[in-house]
Amino acid sequence: MPDGLFDLTGRTALVTGSTRGIGYALARGLLAAGARVVVHGRDAERAATAAADLATTSGAVTLPVAFDVTAAAAVDDGIARVEAEWGTPDILVNNAGVQRRAPLLDFTVADWNELVATNLTSAFLVSQRVGGGMVDRGSGKIVMIGSVQSRLARPGIATNPGGTAQAPAGAPNAVRLVIAAGNAIAGLPYSYGGGHGSFQASAYDCSGSISYALAAAGLVSSPMASGPFMSWGDPGPGRWITVYANAGHAFMVVAGWRFDTSALGAGGTRWTRSMRPTGGFVARHPPGL
């Protein structure tokens, strides 16, 4: 962690669905806090690639493991492999999930069953299997990742979209890292000055949010206020990332997604596909992006 907020040195964490997106960002954060992380996915090759990338960028230790979180036998086998290497995890993060976008009347039973199995049953199966070892040891933490869709309904979406952004195919790794970090704090509340004393906070203001996301890709080294973003980077809009700033507010557009605390006011997350007028803002972008 940038400021040593807490120390997980010597702890083992398993993050389901951590080959990309929010899970990948969570794994990176746990590694930064000193934990060794089991990187999980359904596809063994993707899990191995993500684990290697995280180990390289963090200098920490990772362990790739692939298994189907919706099948009890597969979960039992997968956790047994983790236990054989590292023992029972100290921390389990149930992050694996899918989304299916369709109006209620068009939603199929097959899609519904897959969604429930992946987003709900998986958390039960993995928690039950890992929880047994935690009980025997007398310690452990289980973290459940939920969605803003539990309190936010949207027309045309019958099921959980997560309130997150998705990097398009071919996006540079820096863009993927910025989006993943933005996803990690997308639903956190607004607080004036939040994220300025430290990258790690429970609430963020506009520029604090942008600083956190950009820091994940090494594009800023410390939290920035809105004003300094007016002279940050290179002038004008970028191909992938553009920060729009004035003395009182800042927002960011990443691969067509607007990342803006003002979007929270509509009951959503910081991410939105709708744009806003840019008059009165200075456009800046990171070099090469």
Secondary structure, DSSP 4 states (H G I P E B T S, - for coil): -TT-----TT-EEEETT-SSHHHHHHHHHHHHTT-EEEEEESSHHHHHHHHHHHHHHH-S-EEEEE--TT-HHHHHHHHHHHHHHH-S-SEEEE---------GGG--HHHHHHHHIIIIIHHHHHHHHHHHHHHHHT--EEEE---GGGT--BTTB-S--TT---PPTT--HHHHHHHHHHHHHTTSPB-TTTTTS-S--SSB-HHHHHHHHHHTTTS-SS---HHHHTTSSEES--SSEEEEE-SS-EEEEETTEEE-GGGGGGTS-SEES-----TT-EEEE-TT-
